Amino acid sequence: MAWSVEFHSAARDELAALDRPVQKRIQRFIDERLVRSADPRQLGRALTGAWAGFWKYRVGDWRMIAQVRDDRLIIYIVRVGHRREVYK
């Protein structure tokens, strides 16, 4: 079972605005861990409150907020940012 990753346009822009080493680290996490995972929920944590229904994935001090769509095996990333700012 292979998962694919899609980015919301704002998340793609947020990722592009990061420093190159951070971009590579996040992309490596996506390619080596998320896409190959049998269940991407094992790598993240469910969010609550205003972000209920979304999952967070931690890459150092950086976070990705995503929806896991089981019907199409897609991880849809809606936000990428530093842990202090990504939930605002």
C-alpha positions in Angstrom: 0.0 0.0 0.0 1.7 3.2 -1.2 0.5 6.6 0.1 0.9 9.8 -2.0 1.4 13.3 -0.6 -0.3 16.4 -2.0 0.2 19.9 -0.9 -2.3 22.7 -0.5 -0.9 25.7 -2.5 -0.3 27.7 0.7 1.6 24.8 2.2 3.7 24.5 -0.9 4.6 28.2 -0.6 5.4 27.8 3.1 7.7 25.0 2.4 9.4 26.9 -0.5 10.0 29.9 1.9 12.0 27.8 4.3 15.8 27.5 4.3 17.2 24.9 1.9 18.5 22.5 4.5 15.1 22.5 6.3 13.3 21.9 3.0 15.5 18.9 2.3 14.9 17.5 5.8 11.1 17.8 5.5 11.1 16.3 2.0 13.3 13.4 3.1 10.8 12.7 6.0 8.0 12.7 3.5 9.8 10.5 0.9 11.4 8.0 3.3 8.8 7.8 6.1 5.4 9.0 5.2 5.1 7.6 1.7 6.5 4.2 2.7 4.4 3.9 5.8 1.7 1.3 6.0 -0.3 3.7 8.3 0.8 7.3 8.4 -1.1 7.9 11.6 1.7 5.9 13.5 4.1 8.7 12.6 1.9 11.6 13.7 -0.5 12.8 16.3 -4.1 13.7 16.0 -4.9 17.3 16.7 -7.8 18.6 18.8 -9.7 21.9 19.1 -9.8 24.1 16.1 -7.6 21.5 14.2 -9.7 18.5 15.1 -9.6 16.0 12.2 -6.1 16.9 11.2 -2.7 15.2 12.0 0.6 16.8 12.9 3.9 15.4 11.8 7.0 16.6 13.6 10.4 17.1 11.8 12.7 18.7 14.4 11.2 22.1 15.3 9.1 22.1 12.1 5.6 20.8 11.8 3.3 19.7 9.0 -0.4 19.7 9.5 -2.2 17.3 7.2 -5.4 15.4 6.5 -5.2 11.6 6.0 -7.6 10.6 3.3 -8.0 6.8 3.5 -10.4 6.5 0.6 -7.7 7.6 -1.9 -4.5 6.9 0.2 -3.5 10.6 0.2 -1.8 12.6 2.8 -2.9 16.2 2.1 -0.6 18.7 3.7 -2.3 22.1 4.5 0.4 23.9 6.6 4.1 23.7 7.0 5.9 25.9 9.6 7.8 26.4 12.8 6.2 24.9 15.9 5.6 28.4 17.4 3.6 29.6 14.4 2.1 26.8 12.5 -1.1 26.4 14.6 -2.1 30.1 14.3 
